Amino acid sequence: MYKIKSILKHGEKNYAQELENSINVYSTSGQKNTLADNVIAAIQTAICNKRVISIQYPASGGQEPESRMIEPISLGFYEQNWYLIGFAG
């Protein structure tokens, strides 16, 4: 990431640093994750811009998913699963 940031403009460097600080990939074991790239990009943008997003959260007991407003703080990938850390409102 250092080489990439060295050629960016100041504002772009800050954006890249925010992304680097908020996203952690722990293990991929060679398999491709199926989460759509545009969803990850939207969450990354929300983290960097400190914006609240709306997500569909699976309800327990087979009920309909619930819509939740989340202020995303961090995004991580661990053992083939994405984890979104944030505050629910």
Secondary structure, 3 states (H helix, E strand, C coil): CHHHHHCCCHHHHHHHHHHHHHEEECCCCCCCCCCCHHHHHHHHHHHHHCCCEEEEECCHHHCCCEEEEEEEEEEEEECCEEEEEEEEC
